[in-house]
Structures are given as structure tokens and as C-alpha cells.
Amino acid sequence: MHDDLGGTGAQGNRNKAWVAIMSARKMLTPKEAAELYPLSVSLIYQMCDERRLPHYRIGGRGRRGKILIDPVDLNAFLESCRVREPPEDEGPLTHIR
């Protein structure tokens, strides 16, 4: 027998569990992610397209598809982009010619 998520038996139970977990988490659209941080929507799409920003793609690419971003993934991505001070023993950066 099929359930409402298209799975049968154990597969259907896994699908229901996944939907329950994802429903409990607040996922962001690219526009919401851009509004949360001072980023452009096009930059969010670019990072998703380059697969640098983890995301969920629901449906196909283009107008009918939807991208959802987990805020935890967005924060981790932004932290990975952080430029830190060089260690004191490293000294200033110099150009190599």
C-alpha cells in the first residue's frame, strides 16, 4: 500500500520522518537569507550554483524549482569565509615577483 508521500513500507516511514524533521526546522529562501545578512540575492544564488553554499533544491532548476537553505549551513558558510588576522610570527604579506 502507498502512503501520501509515494513510498511503501519502510521507505514511506523514512520519508515521513524526513518530512517531520525538515518541517521542524526553519529553512530560508535565498531572498530571506540575503535579508538576514547584508548579502545580495544574486550572490546567494551564485554560491548555491557553485555548490559552495549547502542547500536543498526542491523540484527542477529554473522557475518551478525552489532553493531552501538551512540557517546552520549559512552560518557555517559565512564563518568559512571569514578573513582572520595572520599569526604574529608570520609578518606582513609581501608581493612575490
C-alpha positions in Angstrom: 0.0 0.0 0.0 1.3 3.5 -0.9 1.3 6.3 1.6 0.7 10.0 0.8 4.4 10.6 0.2 4.7 8.0 -2.6 6.7 5.4 -0.6 5.8 1.9 0.5 6.5 0.3 3.8 9.9 1.3 5.4 10.6 3.8 2.6 7.3 5.6 3.3 8.2 5.7 7.0 11.6 7.2 6.2 10.0 9.8 4.0 7.6 10.8 6.8 10.4 11.0 9.3 12.4 13.2 6.9 9.4 15.5 6.3 8.8 15.8 10.1 12.5 16.7 10.7 12.6 19.3 7.9 9.2 20.8 8.9 10.5 21.4 12.4 13.5 23.4 11.1 13.0 26.9 9.7 14.6 26.9 6.2 15.4 30.1 4.4 14.8 31.0 0.8 17.6 32.8 -1.0 15.8 36.1 -0.5 15.3 35.5 3.2 19.0 34.5 3.6 20.0 37.8 1.8 17.7 39.8 4.1 19.1 38.1 7.2 22.7 39.1 6.3 23.8 42.1 4.2 24.2 40.0 1.0 22.6 40.3 -2.4 20.1 37.6 -3.5 22.2 37.1 -6.7 25.3 36.3 -4.5 23.3 33.7 -2.6 22.1 32.1 -5.9 25.7 32.2 -7.2 27.1 30.4 -4.1 24.4 27.8 -4.4 25.0 27.4 -8.1 28.8 26.9 -7.5 27.9 24.4 -4.7 29.8 26.5 -2.1 26.7 27.1 0.0 24.9 23.9 1.0 21.2 24.0 0.1 18.2 21.9 -0.8 16.9 22.1 -4.3 13.2 21.1 -4.5 11.9 20.4 -7.9 13.7 21.3 -11.1 16.0 24.1 -12.0 14.5 27.4 -13.1 11.2 29.0 -12.4 9.5 25.9 -10.9 12.3 24.8 -8.6 12.8 26.1 -5.1 16.0 26.5 -3.1 16.0 26.2 0.6 18.9 27.0 2.9 19.4 25.8 6.4 20.5 28.7 8.7 23.1 26.5 10.3 24.7 25.8 6.9 24.5 29.6 6.1 26.3 30.5 9.3 28.9 27.8 8.8 29.5 29.0 5.2 29.9 32.6 6.3 32.3 31.6 9.1 34.4 29.7 6.5 34.7 33.0 4.5 36.0 34.9 7.5 39.4 36.5 7.0 41.4 36.3 10.1 44.5 38.2 11.3 47.7 36.4 10.4 49.7 34.8 13.2 52.2 37.3 14.8 55.2 35.2 13.7 54.1 35.3 10.0 54.7 39.0 9.5 53.1 41.2 6.8 52.1 40.0 3.4 54.6 40.8 0.6 54.3 40.6 -3.2 56.2 38.0 -5.0 57.7 38.9 -8.4 
